[in-house]
Amino acid sequence: MSEPQRALSAGRADAATPPADPAAPADAAGPTDPAAPAAGRLLELTVTDLALLERVRIAFSDGLNVITGETGAGKSLLIDALGLALGARADPGLVRHDAQAARLPLLYSSYPITPASEILHELSRYQRLGVRTFQAEDEIAAAGVALGAAFAGSLGVTGTSGPGLALKSEMMSLAVMIELPMIIVDVQRAGPSTGMPTKTEQADLLMAVHGRHGEAPLPVLAVASPADAFGTMIEAARIAVKYMTPVIVLSDGYIANSAEPWLLPDLETLPDISVPFVTGLGGEPRFLPYRRDPETLARGWALPGTPGLEHRVGGLEKEDVTGEVSHNPANHQHMVMQRERKVAGIAAGIPELAVDADPGAGLLVIGWGSTYPAIFAGVRQARARGAKVARAHLRHLNPFPRNLGEVLRRYPRVLVPELNRGQLRQLLRAEFLVDAIGLNKVQGMPFKTSEIEEKIVEMTRP
């Protein structure tokens, strides 16, 4: 055993692992429930020995599946999770590839904003993992740099909070039109405007789903806990490169300033997010940049400078297949529908929604994002008082899991706890015509377990 591995083994938790949570958000990189088992190591994340901490970092850069959270210094596990999740798939030594697959370097570009700035600070430490960071002069430039990196063949990522997401909307529309993979991380805070920058909220959901001009659909995912950030970021990258689309990942200030122990997955079990770039004409007399994969509807990704693959990109509408500029009305409708079908089709490639339900339950409690621990504990305590209840939690918010409608219709009553005025509830009512009831809080504070417990008991009384 190497010195780093011995040091890590000394910090291993010996406590027995509780049973898995069947309703935790599906996670390609391992379970999201802090108590759920998976292949890997369960490590204590509060590291006081700086020498040990450095050995941990070196061990990870050498391929050991390790993540740390300096909770004593107030650093969130979210930040390390984002950095290592992205860095793990950017490093040439860690990415599995075959003759057709290409490794993706990571470029993270952002402008300082609370509570998202720590992502930039942390990622700047991972140059040896192939990560490049850039502090831009403003939010719009940060998004433009990330999109430019995607055009050049990198995994382009930008991060911000609510006001910055509004500023990035034009660049996100451009990414939708060009159809390039890009990730936008929104660490939500209490708004609107400057609002309460150090307080948490979940009020950016509708902006993430709809907040761009024109018909500009894109996938939206949400982080459920600090440890869940790892798997959610890898899932976002997988979707972005497989479907050639920008992806928004929603976190919030509560998660960003929290930490937890978690069971580490094996790097070999992580999905391969490398991508086969287009290198030839595919039997055509010239390159057709908007010829689509018949299964995913993704267009090809050709690196600039590849001989024979010169093509246009830009915000003007493209002619189907050829990519030439087009103002043809029928073509515009066709391309709008193609982009819409591509995002909707992602539902076929994500897990169905898992439900943790008591026999005979008549109430479903469904949430997203950082409400996960409060809902989990509130349901458990309500059950201890005799309530029969079902629970589910959403990672994928656009598109929804393909079985969500069937799950909602299974229960006479649906409760949606959110740190906003009812944005997920609005989406569920609009799409599935269910009479969902909201439990809404906008105080800049997370839910207390007791608040959810009491609402469940109230709704399940005979």
PyMOL commands that set and color helices and strands:
alter all, ss='L'
color gray80, all
select helices_A, chain A and resi 3-10+50-61+71-73+77-90+117-123+127-129+139-151+162-167+169-178+205-210+228-243+253-256+267-269+329-349+369-384+404-409+423-432+449-459
alter helices_A, ss='H'
color red, helices_A
select strands_A, chain A and resi 106-110+131-135+155-160+182-188+220-222+246-252+356-357+363-368+390-394+396-398+413-418+437-440
alter strands_A, ss='S'
color yellow, strands_A
deselect
rebuild
show_as cartoon
